[in-house]
Amino acid sequence: MTSAMTAALPVVAIVGRPNVGKSSLFNRIIGERRAIVEDEPGTTRDRLEADVEWMDRRFRLTDTGGYEEDITKPYASLVSDQVMEAIDSAALVLFCIDARDGLTATDHDIARVVRESGKPVMVVATKADTEHREYDAIADAWELGLGDPLPVSALHRINVGLMLDMVVEHLPETGALPELDRVRLAIIGRPNVGKSMLLNALAGERRTIVSEIPGTTRDAIDLDIDSPEGAFTIVDTAGIRRPGKLGKGVERHSVLRAKQALSRCDVAILVVDGTAGVTSQDAHIAGFATEANKGLIIAVNKTDLWEDRADRRDWSMRQMRGRLHFLPWAMIAFISAKEGKGLPELLRLANQARETRRMRIPTGELNAVVRRAVAAHHPPVVHHKRLKIYYVTQAGIDPPTFVFFVNDPAIIHFSYRRYLEKAIRQNYDFEGTSIKLVFKARNEEDSS
C-alpha cells in the first residue's frame, strides 16, 4: 500500500525545537485548527499533513513534533525519528526559530541536521510580531549559516503570504493530479488498543508514534493510501477515555479532535482489544459513530495473541452480540495490526460500507415495504392517538436518510422507529452503515 498523493505532491516540512510555534504556523497556512496548540512544549508528537494550494501551485505541508537530542525526555527519540523522516521526504524544509527567545543549542543541532540532509531550507523566525523582534531574529539567524531568515507571526498574519510566495518558488513544477474518490475512514477506540499500529500497518510505514503508554496519539492524522482494495483517506485519532477520566488542556482537545474526525469520515473503524474483549467504553465509543450516522466496522485487533483462534473468535462474537446488541448491522473484521493480517479484508469491508451508504431505494418499492410492515404490526396508541404513515421517501445518501410523512411526529415510539428501521434493513442490504429515519407532519411536506 502506498500513499500516492504524498508521492505526487512536493512536501514542505515544518521543523524546529519544541514550542517555537510550528503548529500555529501550520494552522495559519491551512486555515483551520488541525494541529493542537498549547503552551506546553512537546504538544505535537506525530506528523500532521494537509494539502495546500497557493498561487495555483499545490504542495503537501507537514507539521512535526519538536526536535530534541536529549533522548532521556519522554518521546524525544520517537519524535526526532519522525522529524528526520519528514526531512528525508521533503522538497523544502521550513526551519522555525523563536524570535522572542533567540537561538538555543537545540536550534544549532537542528541546523546541523538540516545542512547534512542537503535539502533546500528556509529559516522562518516565528513570533516576530514587533519590528524590534524582527531585527533581533534576523541578526540571530545569520549564525545558523542557512541563508536569509524571514520574520513571521502566525498570530498576526505577518509575512505569511510572503513566505508562501517564497515557498512555491522553491518547489518543482507538478502536473495536474487526478482527484480520486477516496473513502474517508476514522480509526477510533480506547487508548492503547492498537489504533496507531493499525494506521502504520495500512500505510506500510511508521507514520505515527506507537508506544505502550496510553494516550500517545494526540492529534488527528490524515493519510491518503492506495491499495488493491481502493483509495482511502485514513484519520488516526486519540484514544477516547471515559468522560470522568478526561484531563485538561491537550487531552481534552484530543477527544474533541477524535469526535471531529468522526464528523469528517464516511466509515468509522472501531478498534477493540481482542485479548480484553468488548468493554462498556467500546460500546460508548461505538455510540458516537452511530450518533454521527456513520458507517461502522468493528476491528478486533491483537488476534496474534490468541492461542486457540477458533475458540477465541467464537468468544469474541458472543461478546459483541451482547455488548453491541444495538449494532447488528456493523461489520466485523478480525485483524492483527502487528502482523499485518486481515487488513485487505478490513479495507474491502470499508469500501463496501461506503458504497452501501450511497444506495438509493425507489420510492414505490420503499412504500410497499413500509405498508407491509405496518399491516404486520400496527403502531401503538400514544396519548390516545395512533401514528398514521402517509408515505415515505429516501431524501438523501451518506447516510441513507428516509423521511416519513405522518399525522403527528410527536407520537412515534422509539420501539416502533426501531421496528421500521428493521423492516427496511430486512428488505435492503444496509450492512455496515447506520440509516437515518426522519418523521415529519404531512403539512411540512411543502416546506421541506
Summary of the structure (lengths in Angstrom):
residues: 448
radius of gyration: 25.6
end to end distance: 44.4
largest distance: 83.6
contacts: 1494
relative contact order: 0.09
helix: 38%
strand: 23%
